[in-house]
Amino acid sequence: MPGLVIRDATADDLEAIFSIYDGEVLHGTSTFDTTPRSPSQRLEWLEEHVGPRRPVIVAVRDGAVVGWASLSAWSDRCAYARAAEDSVYVATGARGAGVGRALLQELIRRARAAGLSVLLARVVEGNPGSLRLHESVGFGTIGVMHRVGEKFGRILDVSLLELHLDSASPGRTAPTRRGRP
């Protein structure tokens, strides 16, 4: 994308990252968090995302953070070390312009380089943009967790999606780059 820079997040980006995220915390269902994090909790979160298997990246356009993404441990149990969960959030005014796709493609590239084998995503019902985004890079739905969340008085289902990064894995694998970053 012309004019879009994707780079590692720093502590200086936390206010912009959580400005985007807190919009969903307070007004959306893309996260099941219900209370914004304090400045110290934000810094702790960033410090937990260290190393090539747990990056936090930002998309910057004209000097402003317009989206962010991260990989997190799927589980703290050692046998799950080959899997990670992605998170992708885009500022309201930048949605639909390819920012989310650029961030997710960069996460996939980094996950492969770090030796991860499977990426997982949880997408709440009523978020067709996130489903389309994940499907566009090869994720497939493997199930629905029914009635697992409640936010704003609504009982919500969550789709579970997977993307296999290693060629030895059955199921879906991420497509190779074709002309677009």
N, C-alpha and C positions, 0 to 999 in steps of 0.2 A: 504494500500500500504506500503510495507516495506520501511523504511527510510523516509517516508513522515510525516511531522508533520503539523497539522492544528491548528492554534491558532489565537487569536484576534490580529488585526493589532495595531501597535503603531506608534507614530510619526517617530521613527527610521526606519520604513518600507516604508515611503512615497517615497523616491527616487526610490526604487525598484518597488513599485506599479506603479508609474508614468512612469518608464522606459518601463514597459510592456504596459501600457495604451497609452502612447504617440506614440508608434509604430503604433497603430491603428488610433490615431488622425491624424498622418502625412501621413500614407501610406495605411490605410485600411478603410473599411466601417463598421466595427463592432460597431463603435460609430459615431454619427453624429457631435461630437465635431470636430472643425477644427483648433483650436489653443491650444497648450499646456498651462496648468495652471502654474501660477507663484508659487514659494514656499509658499507665504502667502495664495494663493487660495487653494493649496493642503492641508495645515493645517486646513483651514476653512472647507473644505469638510470633513475631518476626524472628526473634532469636531461636525459637524452636524449629524454624524452617532453615536449617543449615545443610550444606552439602548438596551434591548434584541430584540426590534422590528426593529432596524436599525444597525445591526452589520457590521463591515468590518473585514474579516478574510483573513489570508494568508496561503499559502501552502509553507512549507520550506523543502528543501532537501539539505543535506550537508551544512547547514548554509546559503543557498541562497534562496531568495523568488523566486519560480517558477510559482506562480499563486496567484490570489487574487479574492475575491468575496464579494458582499455586498447586503444588502437589503435596499431599499429606499422606501419612501412613494410613493404610486401610484398617489396620489393627495393630496393637502393640505386641501381639503374639508373634514370636520369631518366624514361625512357618509361613506367615503372610508377607515376609519381607520382599517378595517378588512382585507385590501388588501395591498400587498407590491410587488414591482418589484425587480427582481433579476438581478444582473450583475455578470458575470463570465469571467475572462480574464486569459489566460495561456501564459507563455513565449513561444516564437516560438520553441525553442529546447525541450520543455517539452510537447508539444501537442501530443495527441494520446496515452499517457501513463497512463491515468486514473486520472490525476490531476484535470481536470475540473469536472469530475464525483464526486470525493471525496469532492471537494469544494461545489458543488451543493447539494449533500446529507447532508452535514453539515448545509448548509443554511436551508434546509427543516426541519431538526431536530430542529434547533433553532427557526424557524418560528412557528412550532407546539408548542414548549415549551413556546413561548411568547404569544400564543393565537391567532395568525393570522389564518385566514380561507382560504385565496386565495392568491396564488402567480401568478404573471403575468410576462411575458417575451416578449420583442420585439426583433425579429431576422430579420436582413436585408437579402434581397435576395442575393444569392451567398454565403451564409454561411452554407453549409450543415452540417458541424461539429457541430455547435451550435444547429441546429434543431435536429440532432441525439442525442446529449447530453440531451437536454430537454425531448425529447420523451422517452429516455431510463429510465428516472425516473418518467414517467407518465404524463408529460405535453401533452396537445393536442392543436392543432391549432384551434382557434375559428374564425379567419378571416384574411384577408389581407387588409392592408391599402395601396392602390395603389398610386404610384407616389408621396409619401409624403416627400421624401428626395432627395437632390441633393448633390453629392460629386464627385470630380474629373471629372466633366462634365457629370456624369451619373445620370439619374433620377431613383430613387430606390423605390421598394416596401418593405414593412415591414410586416412580419407575426406577429400576436398577438397570444400568447399561454397562457393557464391557467392551473393551478393545484389546485384542491380543497383539502384542508387539513382536513377539518372537515367532519365527516361522515354524517352530516345532509345535506350537499350540494349535489345537483345533479351534474352529470358529472364526470369527472375524479378525482381520489384521488391518492395520492402518494402511491406507493407500499411499503410494509413493507420490512425491510432489509432481504436479503436472502444470507447469507454467505459472502457478500462483505460489507465493511464499507461504 
